[in-house]
Amino acid sequence: MSLKKDKEKVLDEVWTEERVKDFLDVKPAEDIEADFHVLLKAYQSMRLENFAEFVGFFTAQDRNINATNPKGETVLSIVKQHRASADYAEVLSANGAA
């Protein structure tokens, strides 16, 4: 018996402004800081241009771009570990991430 994938990979998704803003309301697990969680989920889910737009909305709400996970890591420190994510790190740094 062969198992079928639950979801097909979607390419060229449309990211409207409203969809990008919806990430501001993503709910974290109990032990994760909300600002860290939404920023990480946006990074993991969005193309660079959509992520840059999201970070603009995020900072406009005075959210904490340097929020940490329980290990003390910021989203910027995680992004810097990924070879192909220099542009994402630049977006974060340009918006106050340290």
C-alpha positions in Angstrom: 0.0 0.0 0.0 1.4 3.4 -1.0 0.8 6.5 1.1 -0.3 9.7 -0.6 1.1 13.0 0.6 -1.3 15.1 2.6 -0.4 18.3 0.9 1.1 19.2 -2.5 3.9 21.8 -2.5 2.5 25.1 -3.6 4.8 27.2 -5.8 4.3 30.9 -6.7 1.9 31.6 -3.8 0.2 35.0 -3.8 1.1 37.0 -0.7 -1.3 39.8 -0.4 -0.7 42.5 2.2 -3.5 41.1 4.3 -2.0 37.6 4.2 1.4 39.1 5.3 -0.3 41.0 8.1 -2.1 37.8 9.3 1.3 36.5 10.5 1.3 39.2 13.2 -1.5 37.2 14.9 0.1 33.7 14.8 -0.2 32.2 18.3 2.9 30.7 19.9 3.2 27.7 22.2 3.0 28.5 25.9 6.8 28.7 26.4 7.6 30.8 23.4 7.6 34.6 23.3 5.0 35.8 20.9 7.2 38.3 19.1 10.0 35.7 18.5 7.4 33.2 17.3 5.7 35.3 14.7 9.0 36.7 13.4 10.5 33.2 13.0 7.3 31.8 11.3 7.4 34.7 8.9 11.0 34.0 8.1 10.4 30.3 7.6 7.3 31.0 5.4 7.9 34.1 3.3 9.9 35.1 0.3 12.4 37.9 0.9 10.1 40.7 -0.4 7.2 39.5 1.7 9.4 39.1 4.8 10.7 42.7 4.4 7.1 43.9 4.2 6.2 41.9 7.2 9.1 43.3 9.3 7.9 46.8 8.4 4.4 46.0 9.8 6.0 44.2 12.8 8.2 47.2 13.8 5.4 49.6 13.1 3.5 47.9 16.0 6.6 48.4 18.2 7.1 44.7 18.6 10.4 43.3 19.9 12.6 42.4 16.9 15.2 41.1 19.5 12.8 38.7 21.2 14.3 35.4 22.2 13.4 31.8 22.4 13.9 29.7 25.6 17.5 29.1 24.5 18.2 32.9 24.4 18.4 32.9 20.6 17.1 35.8 18.5 15.6 35.3 15.0 18.6 37.1 13.6 21.0 34.7 15.3 19.1 31.8 13.8 18.9 33.4 10.4 22.7 34.0 10.4 23.2 30.2 10.7 21.7 29.6 7.3 24.0 30.2 4.4 21.5 31.5 1.9 19.8 33.9 4.3 22.1 36.9 4.3 19.4 39.1 2.7 16.9 38.1 5.4 19.6 39.0 8.1 20.1 42.3 6.4 16.4 43.1 6.6 16.4 42.2 10.3 19.5 44.3 11.0 18.2 47.3 9.1 15.2 47.2 11.3 17.0 47.2 14.6 17.9 43.5 15.2 21.1 43.0 17.0 
